[in-house]
Amino acid sequence: SEQEIVRRDKLNKIKEMGIDPYPAELFPVSDYSIDIKNEFKIDEKVVIAGRLMSRRIQGKASFAELQDFYGKVQLYFNRDIICEGDNKIMYNEVYKKLLDIGDIIGVKGNLFITKVGEKTIEVKSFILLSKSLRPLPLPKTDPDGNVYDAFSDSEQRYRQRYIDLIVNPDVKKVFLKRTKIINTMRDFLNNLGYLEVETPILQPIPGGAAARPFVTHHNSLNIPLYLRIANELYLKRLIVGGFEGVFEFAKDFRNEGMDKTHNPEFTMLEFYVAYK
């Protein structure tokens, strides 16, 4: 796209300036948006990283919005604070002209409150951590609360989950709840003294359920193998072997129909217990 061509041109200019647009090095994050807002202290030094989600450039000063895993926080960029000497390149060239919405940056600064009461980071220095080459489909909200250009198409959201997570923050809650549910189930079974195990995913006989398997080939043995449709039979063998309780969070595969709530690749919890 035209926007991507423009961004790639900016990427080349960044490299020509001797700036690594994808540095593989430590950026020592010590603060997050949720902590900054909940435990706010004026003049406290913070180090935060995240994705630029909006900018309002006003000459030598600018406000921007940074989004990390926990939410968003406002940034204040001032040319003379970021560039103390005569060299104003980091603000005039890098920040104003070569950064884009979607870029990931690291920021060091101090906390203050704006005249309208917004908790804000006054940026002392920043570093580009990852240049974004494709524009984000950011929704827009008018003064009446109407949302335009929302990233809401079901197929796009499922195919590009990473974009869905960036522009629709509520989606993160589903992932977080899923992890908490699985951890709770695991803790419950562990507290009962059951053993969590891993059983073979490639099986010579796809047993334990009635479903069509995915077929593959083992070159060294020259035999067909099947992605498991269930982990049942191997868990039962462990019970036969003397374990009194076993369980597994298993990736299973069934070569059948699919829709938005039914995937041929899925996760299943099975557990088997003796004497019950």
N, C-alpha and C positions, 0 to 999 in steps of 0.2 A: 504494500500500500504506500501511498504518498507519505503518510506520517512515518511509516517504518523507514523509508529512504532518508527522511530528514533526521531521524534518530540515529541511523547508522552513520550519517555524515557527522553528527555531533560526537559519536563514539570515536571516530577517526581523529577528530580535533582534540579530544581528551587525551588520546594516546600520543599525539604529536606534542602535547604539552608536558609529556613525561609522567602523566597520571595513569596508574593502573586501574582500569574500570572494573576489574574483578579480582581484587587483592585476596590471595589465599593466606591470610595472616590473622592474628588475634585482634579483635576489637573488644576491649574490656568492658562490656556492658555491666553496669551495676544497678541500674534503675529501670523501672517499667512504668507505663502510663498509669496503671491502677494505683501503684504506690505513691507516685507523684501527686495524684489527686486526693488520695485518702490520708496521706501523711505529709501534707504540704507544709514546707518551712521556707519562708522568704530568704533569699540569698544562698540557700543550700546548693552545693555543687552536685550536678547529676551527669551521668553518662548513659546515653540511651541510643538505640538503633531501631530503625523501622523504615516503612515505605512512605514516600511523599504522596499525599492524597489531594492536596490543594495548595495554591499559592496566591497571594495578593501582593504584587510587587508595586512599591510606591517610591520610585527613585532610589535613594540610598538606604531605604529601609523596606522590610517586607515581613508579612506574616505568612506562615505556612502551617499545614496540619500534618503531623507524623502519626502513622498507624503502626503499632506493634501488636503482639499476640493478644494483649489484654484490652486494647481500645485505642483511642486517639488522644493526642495532646497537642497544644498549640506551641509553635516555635516563633521566635522573633529574631529576624536577621537584621543586623545593622552593619553597613559597610565599614564604618570606622572602628567598630568593636572587633569584627572579624579580621580586618586588615589594618593593623595599628600603624604601620609605616606608610611609605609612599606607594608601595606596590599593592594595588587594589584588584589584582587579577582574580583572586579566589571568589570575590563577590561579583565584580562587574562581568567577568567572563564565565567562570565555572558555574556559579550559582544562578545568575540571571539568564545566561544564554545557553548553557550546555546541559543543565539538569532538566528533567521532565517529570511530570506526574507519573508515578509508578516506580521511580528510581528508589533504591534502598541506600540510605545514608546513615552514618554514625555521627552523633552530636555530643559535644561537651559544652556545658553552660551552667548558668545560675537561674534559680527560680525567682519569679516576681509575678505580681498581679497587675494586669492592665487597668486603665481607667474605667473600663466597663466591667471589671471584676473577673476577668478570665485568667485562670491559672496558666502561666506561660513559662517557657524556657527561653532565656536570653542566650542566644548561641554565641559562644566564645570561639569555637572552631568546629569544623565539620569535615567529614571524609566520605568520598563516594565508595560504597561497598559493593554495589551491583547496578550496572546501567540497564535499564529496561528498554527493549527494542520495539515493543508493541504497545500501543495505547490501551489503557483500561476502559471498559465500557461503563463509565461512572454514571449512575443515575442522578437526575437533577430534580430538585424540589422547589416549587414556586412559593410565593408568600402565603398562598391559600392552602398549602399542604399537598398539592397535587404532584405526583411523582412522574417524571418523564424519562425515557430511555433506560428503564429498569432492565437489569439482566435477569429476565424472568422466563425466557423460553426453556421449556423442560429439557429438550434434547441438548441444547447448548450447555445447560447447567450440569447435566450428567456427563457430557463429553469433556467439559473443561471445568472440573471440580475445583481446581486451584483458583480460577477466576471467581467462581461462585463464592469461595471462602474469603477472597479479598474484598469483593464489593457487596456481599450480603453477609454481614457479620453474624447474624443469628444462626447461620448454618453451622458455625463452630460449635454451638451448643449441642447439636446432634452428636458430633464426634466425641465431645467431652463426656456426654451422658453415656455413650456406648462404652467408653473406656472405664468409667466408674462402675457400670453394671458388671462388666466382665471381671474387674478387680474384686468386686463384692462377691461374685459367684466363686471365684478362685479362692478367696480368703475363707469362705464358708466351707468349701470342700477340704482345704488344707487343715482347717481347725478340727475337722472330723478325723484327721489322720490318713486321708486318702492320698495316693501318690500320683502326681501329674507326670505323664509320660508322653513320648512321641512314637507313633507307629508308622510303618511304611506308607508313603503316598503312591509310589509305583508298585502295583501288585500283579502277580501272575494270574490271579483269579479275582475279579472284582465282586466281592461278596458282602453280605450283610444287609442288603436291601435290593429291591426290584427296580432298577433304573438302567438306562443306557449309558455305558461308559465311554470316555474318550480313549482311543486306542493309540499307542505309540510303539516304538521298536527299540529293543536293546541291542546295539550293534555287536558288542563283545560276546554276548551269549547267543545272539541271533534268535531271539524269541520275542513274541509280542508281549507287551506289558500294558496295563490299564491304569489310568488315574483313578484313585479310589472313589467309589460312590458312598462308602461308609467306612468307619474305622472299627466297627463292631467286633469282627471276628478276632482281630489281633488283641483287642482289650480283653475279650473272653479267654484267650490263651494265657494272658497274664494271671487271670483268676485261677485257671487250671494250674498254673505254675506255683501258686501259693500266696499271691498277693490278695489281701482281703478287700482292698478298695483301690480302684484306679480311675483316672479321668483324663480327658484330652480335649483341648480346644483345637479342632481339626479343620483343615481346609479340605472340603470334599467337592467333587466335580460330577455333574450329571448332564449328559449330552442331550438335553431336552429343550423344550420351548423356554422363552424368556419374555419378561416384561419389566416395567419399572420396579416391581417389588419381588421379582423372581429371577435370580441370576444363576446360570449354570455353574459358576464358581461361588461357593458360599462357606461360611464358618458354622460349624456345629459342635456343641458340647455333648459328649456322651460320657457316662460314668457307669461302672459296674462294681457291685459290692457283693461279697459272699455272705451267706447266712441271713439274708433279708428278703 
